[in-house]
Amino acid sequence: MTKLIVLAFVTLDGVMQAPGGPEEDTTGGFKYGGWIAGYWDDFLDVVLGEQMAGPFDLLLGRKTYEIFSAYWPYVKSDNSDYQIADKFNSAKKYVASRTLKELEWSNSRLIKGDVVQEVKKLKEQNGPELHIYGSGNLIQTFMKHDLVDEFRLKIFPITLGTGKRLFAEGTIPASFKLIDSKTSTTGVIVATYERAGKVKTGSLAMETPTEAELARCERINREINAEQLASLSRIVLSSRENRVRSGRITPRKIPH
């Protein structure tokens, strides 16, 4: 089975948007592009080299493909990025897009049809690892369908409060196992998590709850029931108002 691996730079509050530069992705008016620059060190260069040491294919969304294909094919041998460029340029690239018709970056293949089904087929093969960089929307799709086998995260010691997040609308309840972790000289945590089944729940409460705890639970239940009734009333009232506006019912006159 082929592993699907997400490799991401993230902030403490989970933002993954435009880590590499100010113009990388300004969607939504994002102003903090290039937020990894002040924390980069030789240690992270080594980490990237280790994570790319084995054979891998790339799985990219349209925007990330366009960013990558506008840079990596043009990196010269005297550039410090050349080793990464050589890996990316030689890897097979699977690109998910509904709008792109042709792919100019060498060794690139457009995924046609249902991307989830196509990636499931790739995972069933005995191929190299599938690495996903960027591609936030694509990652949400794969998380939603529980296709991600591993996260290799570089967690930077900053918060941004805005921007595209790694764990967004595609996130499902899932358990992961930490299989490797280390820290850079600038406080970046490099952590690798692999999928580990369902979420396990339990209770740390005392076996016999106190009177105060019982009262608290009763109060919460009352508040929940009250809110559910209020929500139902709003729905009924809104439905009636819509029917009145559409002329399907005539409002009753209340006698004075």
C-alpha positions as CSV (number, residue, x, y, z in Angstrom):
1,M,0.0,0.0,0.0
2,T,1.2,3.5,-0.9
3,K,1.3,6.0,2.0
4,L,-0.3,9.4,1.6
5,I,1.7,11.9,3.6
6,V,1.0,15.6,4.4
7,L,4.2,17.7,4.9
8,A,3.3,21.1,6.2
9,F,4.6,24.2,7.9
10,V,2.1,25.4,10.5
11,T,1.8,28.1,13.1
12,L,0.7,27.3,16.7
13,D,-2.8,28.3,15.7
14,G,-2.8,26.0,12.7
15,V,-2.2,28.4,9.8
16,M,-0.5,26.9,6.8
17,Q,-1.0,29.7,4.3
18,A,2.0,31.3,2.4
19,P,4.8,30.2,4.7
20,G,7.5,30.9,2.1
21,G,7.0,34.5,0.9
22,P,4.8,37.6,0.9
23,E,3.4,37.0,-2.6
24,E,3.0,33.2,-2.3
25,D,-0.7,33.3,-1.5
26,T,-2.5,36.5,-0.6
27,T,-6.0,35.0,-0.8
28,G,-8.4,36.6,1.7
29,G,-6.1,39.6,2.1
30,F,-3.5,37.5,3.9
31,K,-0.6,39.8,4.9
32,Y,1.8,37.6,6.7
33,G,3.3,35.6,3.9
34,G,6.9,34.4,4.6
35,W,6.3,33.8,8.3
36,I,8.9,30.9,8.4
37,A,11.8,33.1,7.3
38,G,12.8,34.4,10.7
39,Y,12.9,30.8,12.2
40,W,14.8,28.9,9.5
41,D,18.1,27.3,10.4
42,D,20.5,24.6,9.2
43,F,18.6,22.1,11.3
44,L,15.5,22.5,9.2
45,D,17.5,22.1,6.0
46,V,18.7,18.7,7.3
47,V,15.1,17.8,8.2
48,L,13.9,18.6,4.7
49,G,16.7,16.5,3.3
50,E,15.8,13.5,5.5
51,Q,12.1,13.7,4.6
52,M,12.9,13.7,0.9
53,A,15.6,11.1,1.1
54,G,13.5,8.2,-0.1
55,P,11.5,7.9,-3.4
56,F,8.3,9.9,-3.5
57,D,5.6,11.2,-5.9
58,L,4.0,14.6,-5.5
59,L,0.2,15.1,-5.2
60,L,-0.7,18.8,-5.7
61,G,-3.7,21.1,-6.0
62,R,-3.9,23.6,-8.8
63,K,-2.6,26.6,-6.8
64,T,0.3,24.8,-5.3
65,Y,1.2,23.3,-8.7
66,E,1.2,26.7,-10.3
67,I,3.5,28.1,-7.5
68,F,5.9,25.1,-7.7
69,S,6.0,24.9,-11.5
70,A,6.9,28.6,-11.7
71,Y,9.9,28.1,-9.4
72,W,11.4,24.7,-9.1
73,P,12.1,23.9,-12.8
74,Y,14.2,27.1,-13.1
75,V,16.5,26.6,-10.1
76,K,20.1,26.4,-11.3
77,S,22.7,24.0,-10.0
78,D,24.6,26.7,-8.1
79,N,21.4,27.6,-6.1
80,S,21.1,26.4,-2.4
81,D,17.7,25.0,-3.3
82,Y,19.0,22.8,-6.1
83,Q,18.9,19.5,-4.2
84,I,15.2,20.1,-3.4
85,A,14.6,21.2,-7.0
86,D,16.2,18.1,-8.4
87,K,14.0,15.9,-6.2
88,F,10.8,17.8,-7.2
89,N,11.7,18.0,-10.9
90,S,12.4,14.2,-11.2
91,A,9.3,13.1,-9.1
92,K,6.1,12.2,-10.8
93,K,3.5,14.9,-10.2
94,Y,-0.2,14.2,-9.8
95,V,-2.2,17.4,-10.1
96,A,-5.9,17.7,-9.1
97,S,-7.6,20.5,-11.1
98,R,-10.9,21.2,-12.8
99,T,-9.5,24.1,-14.8
100,L,-6.0,23.2,-16.0
101,K,-5.9,21.5,-19.4
102,E,-2.2,21.1,-19.9
103,L,0.7,20.6,-17.5
104,E,4.1,22.0,-18.7
105,W,6.2,20.9,-15.7
106,S,7.9,17.6,-16.7
107,N,6.6,14.3,-15.5
108,S,3.2,15.8,-14.4
109,R,-0.1,14.1,-14.8
110,L,-3.5,15.6,-14.5
111,I,-6.0,13.7,-12.3
112,K,-9.3,13.5,-14.2
113,G,-12.6,12.5,-12.7
114,D,-13.2,11.9,-9.0
115,V,-10.0,12.8,-7.2
116,V,-10.9,10.7,-4.1
117,Q,-11.4,7.6,-6.2
118,E,-8.3,8.2,-8.2
119,V,-6.1,8.7,-5.1
120,K,-7.6,5.5,-3.5
121,K,-6.4,3.7,-6.6
122,L,-2.9,5.1,-6.2
123,K,-2.9,4.1,-2.5
124,E,-3.7,0.6,-3.5
125,Q,-0.6,0.3,-5.6
126,N,2.9,-0.6,-4.4
127,G,4.3,2.8,-5.4
128,P,6.5,5.4,-3.6
129,E,5.1,7.7,-0.9
130,L,2.7,10.3,-2.1
131,H,3.8,13.7,-0.6
132,I,1.4,16.6,-0.4
133,Y,2.8,20.2,0.1
134,G,0.5,23.2,0.4
135,S,-2.7,22.3,-1.4
136,G,-5.0,23.2,1.5
137,N,-8.3,22.5,-0.2
138,L,-7.0,19.1,-1.4
139,I,-5.9,18.2,2.1
140,Q,-9.3,18.9,3.4
141,T,-10.8,16.5,0.9
142,F,-8.4,13.8,1.8
143,M,-8.9,14.3,5.6
144,K,-12.6,14.2,5.1
145,H,-12.4,10.8,3.4
146,D,-9.7,9.5,5.9
147,L,-7.0,9.0,3.3
148,V,-4.1,10.7,5.1
149,D,-1.7,8.2,6.6
150,E,0.8,10.5,8.1
151,F,1.5,14.1,9.0
152,R,5.0,15.5,9.0
153,L,4.6,18.9,10.6
154,K,7.0,21.7,11.2
155,I,5.3,23.8,14.0
156,F,6.5,27.3,14.2
157,P,6.3,29.3,17.5
158,I,4.0,32.0,16.3
159,T,0.3,32.7,16.0
160,L,-1.3,34.7,13.2
161,G,-5.0,34.6,14.0
162,T,-6.0,34.6,10.3
163,G,-5.2,32.6,7.2
164,K,-6.0,29.1,5.8
165,R,-5.7,26.4,8.4
166,L,-4.4,22.9,8.1
167,F,-7.1,21.3,10.3
168,A,-10.2,23.1,8.8
169,E,-13.5,21.9,7.5
170,G,-12.2,18.5,6.3
171,T,-11.1,17.4,9.8
172,I,-12.7,14.3,11.2
173,P,-12.4,12.7,14.6
174,A,-9.2,10.6,14.3
175,S,-6.4,9.3,16.6
176,F,-2.7,9.7,15.7
177,K,0.5,8.3,17.1
178,L,3.6,10.5,17.5
179,I,6.4,8.5,15.9
180,D,9.2,11.1,15.8
181,S,9.8,14.6,17.2
182,K,12.7,17.0,17.6
183,T,13.2,20.8,18.0
184,S,15.2,23.3,16.0
185,T,17.5,25.9,17.5
186,T,14.8,28.5,16.9
187,G,12.0,26.6,18.6
188,V,10.4,24.9,15.6
189,I,8.9,21.5,16.6
190,V,9.3,18.9,14.0
191,A,6.7,16.2,14.7
192,T,5.6,13.1,12.7
193,Y,2.2,11.6,13.4
194,E,0.8,8.4,11.9
195,R,-2.9,7.4,11.8
196,A,-3.8,5.3,14.8
197,G,-7.5,4.3,14.7
198,K,-10.5,5.9,16.4
199,V,-10.6,8.5,19.1
200,K,-10.6,7.0,22.5
201,T,-12.8,8.7,25.1
202,G,-13.2,8.2,28.8
203,S,-13.6,10.1,32.1
204,L,-11.2,11.5,34.6
205,A,-14.1,12.3,37.0
206,M,-14.5,10.7,40.4
207,E,-16.5,7.4,40.4
208,T,-19.1,9.0,42.7
209,P,-19.8,12.6,41.6
210,T,-20.2,15.3,44.2
211,E,-23.5,17.1,44.9
212,A,-22.0,20.1,43.2
213,E,-21.1,18.1,40.1
214,L,-24.6,16.6,39.9
215,A,-26.1,20.1,40.2
216,R,-23.8,21.4,37.5
217,C,-24.7,18.6,35.1
218,E,-28.4,19.2,35.8
219,R,-28.0,22.9,35.1
220,I,-26.2,22.2,31.8
221,N,-29.0,19.8,30.7
222,R,-31.6,22.5,31.5
223,E,-29.7,25.1,29.5
224,I,-29.3,22.7,26.6
225,N,-33.0,21.8,26.6
226,A,-33.9,25.5,26.8
227,E,-31.7,26.3,23.9
228,Q,-33.1,23.4,21.8
229,L,-36.6,24.7,22.4
230,A,-35.7,28.2,21.6
231,S,-34.0,27.0,18.4
232,L,-37.0,25.0,17.4
233,S,-39.3,28.0,18.0
234,R,-37.1,30.2,15.8
235,I,-37.3,27.6,13.0
236,V,-41.1,27.3,13.2
237,L,-41.5,31.1,13.3
238,S,-39.1,31.6,10.4
239,S,-41.0,28.9,8.4
240,R,-44.3,30.6,9.1
241,E,-43.0,34.0,8.1
242,N,-41.6,32.6,4.8
243,R,-45.0,31.1,4.0
244,V,-46.8,34.3,4.8
245,R,-44.4,36.3,2.5
246,S,-44.9,33.7,-0.3
247,G,-48.7,34.0,0.1
248,R,-49.1,30.3,1.0
249,I,-50.9,31.2,4.2
250,T,-52.8,34.3,5.4
251,P,-51.8,35.7,8.8
252,R,-54.6,35.4,11.4
253,K,-56.0,38.6,12.8
254,I,-55.8,38.8,16.5
255,P,-58.9,40.2,18.1
256,H,-58.5,43.2,20.4
